[in-house]
Amino acid sequence: MKVLIFMTQFTQLGGAEKLAVELAENLNKRGVQTDILSMYSEEFPGVTEVKKNLLLKGIPTVHFLGLNLHPSVLSVFKAIYKLNKLIRSQKYDVIETSMIPPAVIASWAVRGTQTRHVAGLHQVFNKIRDTSKQDKLWLLSAKCNRRIRYYAITKYVAKSWSLYSNSLPQYIRKIYNAISDDYFDAVSDRNNIHKELGLPTDSQLAIYVGRLAAYKGIDTLLDALVPILKQQNLILLYVGRPDLDVKGTEEILQKMQTRITNENLENKVKFLSYRNDIPRLMASADVLVHPSLMEGFGLTLVEAMATGLPIVASNVEGIPEVLAGTNSLMVSVNDPNALRDMVLRTLNCTHHELKHTIDKGRCRAESFRANDRAAAMFQLFEDVVANRF
């Protein structure tokens, strides 16, 4: 079997992109030739170096469609034609996508070929909310290619796609996301973290990890914790890059920064941007706060559980399924008072309560091992090629 993983880019890895790279690496270790295809040009900054690293990690070939950011309609048609030629010449059995732009291109490029398209559903779909041109084009593309098969990262996501697209549930398989073993192996480095960040050695750490986007509830988190930050020896860390492509994010970040300045909280709220030591940070923190307004899965939740970090999160969409069977605390979205109460409850829990929470979280995290996901994806690809799914 020969597989092509088609992704947007692989230099600044978000959740879906990280999973795509890890899947390609795992499948190649299993003896399945799995190449990577990027939508964009090889000339983009940082691409050459990352490509070399991918090849060193066992990826046989890295292809590029050569699109620019925000491509024109004509260039997308050219990309479809180019991809069609690629999958014909390389005789790929399966092309996998995990984001909407690659999924649209792949759904048309496989027409007239033997290559099967497996589309990963990594977000919740909603008929009222998801009405952009891109969403409508993906829906049209999916309806015009009945041979596409899907996997969804949670049961909630599978159900949402079935309702959104009128797809038959038997064509959607649930395969959980997975995390790197680095999170299971992480150990606390609390003293050094405090020194590196210039924090008081006895301060507690509340941490948010993920893209800084409007729908992630980052402003609700600040609203919730400002009173605690003023009264207690607590530091709030935001870890992640701003996603300014998301409507409203820039305005929210500006308002947050203004409030932090006006209330003299510069030493209490730190924006750390992207970090490559997140397992170490999580293992050294006291609570992960994830106040997202929408969430199909939430990789950061599993990462936190694997490192032994207690969680306070929104009770929304796919999050309850991911946190099932744990002592993680959940609150309604956009409720800073409830969020504050649960953070305080977590910070003030007894040693026995903390140990019980950590143990249950680590046990749940075992359901999201990378090897298990690779095995499930391999079985999915085999079933699709053999027309068993």
N, C-alpha and C positions, 0 to 999 in steps of 0.2 A: 504494500500500500504506500502511496506517495501523497503527502499532505502539504498544502500551502496555507500558512497562517497570514491572512490579509489584515493589516492594521493601519491606523492613521500614521503614527510615527513611533519611534522607539528611543528618542533621546530624552524626553521629559516624561517619565512614566507615571501615568495615572493608574487607577485601579485596574481598568480593563486592559490597558497596554501592558502593565506588569504581568498580568495573568497570561496574556498572549505569548510573551517572551518565555515565561516559565514553562508554559505548555510545550512550546517548540523544543526547548532544551530537554524536557522530560521525555518527550516522544522519541527524540533522536537517541537518547540513552537506552530506550527500549528497542532500538533497531528499526524504527519507523522513519524513513527519510522525510523530514519536515523542514521546509524552507520558509522564509519570512518575506513578505512583500509589504513595502511601505507605499502609501498613496503618494507621497511627496518626492521631491527631488533629492538626489544624492548630494547636491551642492549646498544644502542647508547647513548652517553652522553646527558643528559637533557631530554630524552624521558619520563622517569618515572614521573617526576614532571609535564610536560605538559599534559601527559595522565590524571593525577589526576585532573588537571584543566578542561580538556574537559569533564570528567565525572561529575564534579561539575556543569558545564554549561548545563547539560541536554543531553549530548551524551550518549545513552544507552550502547553501546559497542565500544571499540577500538580494532581493529584486527591488526595483523602484519604478513606480508609474510615472513619476516626473511632474506631478501636479503642483501648482502653487497653492498657497493658502487662499481660501475663498475663490475657487476656480470658476471660470466661465462655463456656461452650458456646453459650448463647443468643445472645450478642453475635456469635459467629462465624457462626452461622446467618444472622443479620441482615446480616452483612458479605457473605456469599455472595450473598444476594438483592440487596443494593445493587450489588455488582459485576456481577451478571448484567444488571441494568437499565442500568448504565453502558456496558457493552460493546455492548449492543443499541442504545442511543440514539446512541452515538458511532461505531458500525459499525467497530470495530477488527477488522482482519484477523488480528492475532497479539497474544497476550499472553505476555510473557516473564517468567519467574521464575528466581531464582538461589539462593533459600533455602527451607527446608522450609515454614515457616508460610505464606508467600504461595503456594507451590506447591499446598498442600492446598486453600486457598480457591479458587484459580484453577481447579483440576481439576474442582471441582463447579460453579463459576459459569459455565463455558463450555458446560455441557450444554444442549442445545436451541438453541444458537446456531451461527452459521457461523464464529465466532472459533476459531482454533486455538491451543492451548497448547503453548509450547515451554519445557521445563523444563531449566534449567542444573544440571548435577551438579557441585558444587564441593567435594565431600568424598568420602572413601572410605567405602563402606558395608560393614558387616560383620555377618553374622547373629548372631554371638555377642555382639558389643559393642553394636550398635544395636538395643536392645530397649525403648526408652522408649515411652510412650504416643504421643508425637509421631511417632516413627519408624514405629510400627505404623499410625498414622492415615495417614501419607504413603504407606506401602506399599499400604494398602487403597485409597486415593484413586487411586493410579496404576493399580492393577489394574482399577478400575471405569471407567477412561476410556482405552480402547485407542487413542484418537486422539492422545494426547499423544506428542510427539516430543521427543528429548533431545539435548543436546550435553554432552560431558564435557571437563573441562579437561586431562586426560591419558588415555593409553591405560589406565593402571592404574585410574583412576577409572571409566572406561567398563566395564572388565572386572568391577570390584567391583559395580557396579550391576546388570549383567547377571546375575551369580550371585546377588545379593541378592534381586532382584525377579523373576527368571526372564523378564526382558525379552529380546526378540530383538535381537542385536547390530546388525542392519541399521537399527534405529530409534534408534541412538545415533551421533552424529557427534562426532569429536574436534575441538575448537576450543580452542587454547591461550589462556590468559589473556594480557593485555597490560599494558604499563606506559606511563606518561606519558613524552613526549619530554624532560621536565625531567631525567630520570635520565641520558639519553644526553648532555645538554648540561652536566651538572654539572662544576664544577671545584673543586679543593681550596682550602679556606679555613682551613687547619690552624692558623695562628698566631692568627687571630681566634677560632676555636672554643676553643682552649686558654685564651685570655684570658677569654672569656665564661663558661666553666665553672670558671675558677679552677684550672686544671691546670698542672703543671710544663711548661714549653715544650718540653722534650725527651722527654716521656713518649709511649709508644706507646698506641694506642687499640684495644681489642677492643670490638666493638659487637654488641648484640642488638637487632633491630627486629621488633616484632610485639606482639600482645596478650600480656599477662602472665597466662598460664593454666597450670594444672597439667600439661596434656598437651603443653605446649611445651618441657618439659625445662629450665625456667629455674633450678631448683634444682641439676640436674646440671651446668649451666654454672658456677654458683658453686662447687660442689664441685671442679670441674676446675681452676678458675683461682686459687683461694685460695693454693696454694703459690707460683704464679708472681707473684701480686700482692704477696706478702710479700717475694719475693726480687728482683724486677725492677721497673724503672720502667714499669709497665703500669697502665692504667686500664681498668676494665670499665664500659661504659655500657649500661644497659637503657633502650630507647626504646619506649614504648607504655603504654597504660592497663591497669590490672588488670581482668581479666574475672572478677568475683566470682560471676557466675552459674554458672561452671564449678566443679563439685564438687572440693573440695580446694585450690582456689587460695588462699583466704584463709589457711588453715593453713600452706601452703607459704611464702607471703610473710612471714608472721609469723616462721617459723623462720629464713628467710633474713635478715631484719632483725636477729633476735637474734644470729645468728652474726656478722654484719657488725659489730655493736656490741661483742660479746665479744672479737673478734679485732682490734679497733681498725682496721677497714678503711673507715671512713666516708669517708676521702679517696681511697679506691681504687675504690669502687663507687658509681656515681651512677645514680639513677633519674630519668630526664628526663621521664617521662610522655609525653603526645602532643606531637609537634613538626610544624610545617609546613615545616621545612627539611631533611627527611630526605635528599634528594639531596646537599645540601651537607655534611651530617654524614658520609654514606657516603664521599664523595669525599675526606674529610679523615681517615678512619680507616685502620687497618692490617689488620684482619681482621674479617669478619662471622662470627659463630658462631651456628649455627642447629641446636640440639640437640633438635628436636621428636621426640616419641614417635610421632606420626602426622602425615601431611601428604599431601594430594592433589596439591598443586602447590608452593606457597611463593612468593608474589609477591616477597617480600623478597629471595629468591635472585636473581631476574632483575634486580631493581633494583640489587643489589650489583654484578652482573656489568657492567651498563651503565655504572656509575660507575667501574669499574676497581678494585673492591674484592675481594681474595681471599676465599675462602669455606671454612669448615670446617662440615660439616653431617652430620646423621644419614643413614645409608644405609637409608632406609625408604620404602615405598609409592611415591609419585610423584616423590620427589626425584631418584633416579638418572636418570629420563627428562628432567627439567628441566636437569640438569647434564651431560647426555650430551655427550661431545666436548670437555670442558674439563679443566683441571688441578685443579679443585676437589677437596678432600679430604673423604672420607666415613668415618664410623665407626659402629659399632653403637650402638643406643640404650642409654641408661642406663649408659654406660661412661665415667666421668669421667677415668680414667687415659688411655684412648685419645684422648679429646677433648683432654686437656692436651697430649699428645705431638704431635698434629696442629697445635694452635695454636702451639706452640713451633716446630715445623718451618716453619710459614708465616711467623712473625715473624723467623726466622733465615735465610730463603732469600736467595740471592744476587740481585744486581740483574738478572742475565740471567734467572734463574728467575722472578723477580717479573714482569718484562716479558712473558715468554712466557705466564704465567698470566693476566695482565691482557688481553693480546691475544686469547687463546682465549675468555676470558669475554665480552669485548665482541662478538666474532664470534657467539657463541651467543645473546647477548641480542638480536641483530638478528632472531631468529626470533619475537620477542614484541612487535612494534611494534603500536601502537594502530590504525593505519590498516589493517593486515593483518587484525586481529581484526574490525574493523567490516565489512570486505569479506566475510569468511567468514560473519559473522552475517547480513548482508544476503542472501547467497546461500542460507543456510539458511532464512530466512524466506520467500524467494521460492519455494524448493522445497517447503516445507510448504504454502503457500497454493495452489500449483499441483498438489498431491498427487503430487509427484515424490519425496517423502521421508516 
